Amino acid sequence: MKEQIVRVQDAALGQIAAAKCIKDLESARVAILGKNGALTQVQQGMRNVPKEDKPAVGSLLNAARCAISAALETRTRELQEQADRAAIANVDITLPGASLPPGGLHPISLVREEAVRILRRMGFTLADGPEIEDEWHCFDALNTPADHPARNEKDTFYFDSGKLLRTQTSTVQARVMEKQAPPVRIICPGSAFRRDAIDATHLSAFNQIEGLYVDRMVSVGDLKGTLEYFLKALFGDNTAVRFRPHFFPFTEPSFEIDVLLQATGQEPRWIEIAGCGMVNPAVFENIDCKSGKDFYQGCTGFAFGIGLERLAMIRWGIRDIRLLIENDVRFLAQFQ
Ligand code: DAH
């Protein structure tokens, strides 16, 4: 039996060394170690070996199996290297590679970064909140009654759990204030979602920057000054801005802000880009009531929510908001 093992091992090592390609090597492996392979067959003879000889024969068998496996591995590597070398033998690695055209940031990212830079320079810090929200942070905290149309299933994406996709980044106002005592001066860029039909000026998933400034003695003058400065820093000193009275449940008084879009070859027209107002005292009450603190008693503040798609449209004279989600490189390449 011992001689048999040595013979099979020698033959196997010879066969492995002689293999000329991976396929040969695989056939050799099957012929030696496979189910009916030479070594496997020898191994079956173990049952006839006298008990006292079993340990010695067994260890010889093991050593043979190890030696063969190691030889297989080494030869595989050698053959693989040979094949790799042959494959690149005629490749001129000094030739220049095929170049990939450089990518760039999407116009929404560009305008968001610029807006955030300006607002941070003015003393706002970044805050964040989840896109999947509960009704309290999206509506109740913000003084939006249960029968308000924005809460309707036709306007809001609800999950079966009762959670929803936030319809506005104003949710972050509530999230920050329930944790933090005033003064608060935050901005939050982020996505919002509404069940709106998509057209030239509406998307159902869009982006906003929310802002909130709360302290003592914050006035409408602060609100107007801040936002006018921001819009002029973004669009240039000559930018025409107007505030129109409006209604939001969470601000009183409330305004909408329009900026004059003067795209080349088009009639100038006002585009609504933001909502804003003085934080409704009811919001402060809701927050204090929820947190059990009286942080916001006697505070005043302003808040705003700016549409980032609208900012991009004004910045570059983009006529149709849908261009921003179509991913047409002919459009996007213009912003590199
Ligand atoms: N959340 C409003 C919207 O999505 C925008 C808005 C209006 C945000 C007034 C505010 C605000 O913070 O004070 O239409």
Boltz pocket constraint, residues with backbone or C-beta under 6 A from the ligand:
constraints:
  - pocket:
      binder: B
      contacts: [[A, 167], [A, 168], [A, 169], [A, 170], [A, 210], [A, 211], [A, 248], [A, 250], [A, 251], [A, 254], [A, 255], [A, 274], [A, 275], [A, 276], [A, 277], [A, 278], [A, 302], [A, 303], [A, 304], [A, 305], [A, 306]]
      max_distance: 6.0
